[in-house]
Amino acid sequence: MKVAFKQVDVFTSSAFNGNPLAVIMDAQGLSDSQLAAIARWTNLSETTFVLAPQHEEADYRVRIFTVEGELPFAGHPTLGTAHALLEAGWPTRTPGEIVQECGVGNVTVKIGDAGLAFAAPAATLMPWQDARMSNALNSDAFDLTQSPTVVDMGIRWLLIPMISAEAVLALQPDVSELQRLIQHAGVSGIMPFGRLPTGEPEQYEVRGLLVENGSLTEDPVTGSANACLARYFAAAGQTTPYRVRQGTALQRAGRVNVTFAGETIWIGGNTVTVIDGTITL
């Protein structure tokens, strides 16, 4: 049995940058154990599986797997899957958008000249002060005018404001302390962020830091964490469009565009296809 397969790079306009994603274009009839096995085989941060929608307003349903399990939502898989389907000629109910059904409900993806953008899901925010942060990040270069905050939109991130982009890139976390901080906060990972100098095409430098199997892992570009950051800014009344730079420390050159339209926050960027073929099951 052959199944259509694509591998795409998300939040970039050039191959081998941004964040890679594997997309299984038709997962109908595959068991949960098969989905998990395929995700382990691709060995990427996420693999998505396209299914027929169950909600009448959705154009497709997606299940999102890491090598360790299933996620209700993630940002770069949302854009990457939409890109793969649109490239393959997938029909949509409404011109200019494609609607994804996933574990947090329906997520609208806007189709535009500057790429795709997903509507950030609703989120809950909880300010979080923890003395572990200094030891975990091996730094005291925190922006004390803003509060570290746990943001939950199905996946939880701890956002930590730093005094500058330079301070973000200089971080060398202590893995054991970082793991304790992540566990204590009950989050998937830590997102330190800091302002870039005036005149740069992007306004913020961010990093997505996680601990997996006792080792430090850095996500090249993190759609869900950037959506959490946008909700954080919106809650503070900051609704000016901005651009984010992520993946710099990994030489992966990710770029994220954030815009605000009333209550809707759009998280967008470009996606490129790197592999287009089939896998044999």
C-alpha positions, 0 to 999 in steps of 0.5 A: 500500500502506497500513501502520498507523502510530503516533507516541507519546511515551514516558516521559511522561503528556502529549503533546509531552513525553518522547521521541517514537517512530514505530511501523510496525505491520506491516513484513512484506515491507519491504526493509532499504532501505525501513525505512531510508528510512522512518526517515529520513523520520520523522526521529525519534531512533528508528523501530520496525518490527514483525515476526512473532517468530522465537523461540517465547517472543516475542510480536513481533519489532522492528527499531529504526532511527535515521536513520543505521542499525539498533540492537540495542536501545533503551529508549524504543522498547521501551516505545513499541512495546509501548504501540502494540501493546497499544493496538491489541489485540495478543495476548500469550502471558502475562497481564500482560506482552508479550515483545519479540524484538530484536537483544539477544534477548528483552526482557520488558515488564511491564504495570502500572497505572503504565504499562509497564516493560522488564526491563533487559538484562544488561550489562558495566561498565568503570570509566573515568577520562579527563582529557578529561571536564573539557574535554568537559563544561566542568566539574569538578563531578564526584562523586569518591566514584563512578567514571565507568563505561562500561556496555554492554548492546548499546548503550554509554553512559559514565555520569559522576556529578556532585555535584548535579542543578544541576551536571548542568543547568549543563553546556555541553559543548564539542562537539569535546572531547565527540566525542573523549571519545565516540570514545575511550570507544567509546560512543554517548553520555554520561550525566551524573547527579546527585542532586536535593534531598531532598523532590523526587518524583524522586531523580536528574537525568540528561542524554543527550548525543551528537554527531551530524554534528558537532553536539551532540544531547541525547536527551529521555529515554533508556531504554537509558542509564537501564537502564545507570544502574540496572545501575551502581547495582545493581553498587554494591549500591544497589537502592532504587527511584528516579525519574529526571527527564530532558529538563528542559534541553529542556523535555520533562519526561520521567520514568523509574521504576526498581525492583529485583526480585531479579536483574531491574531494571525500567525504566518509565514512561507512554506516550501516543499522539499520531498514529494512522493510516496511511502510504502506501508 
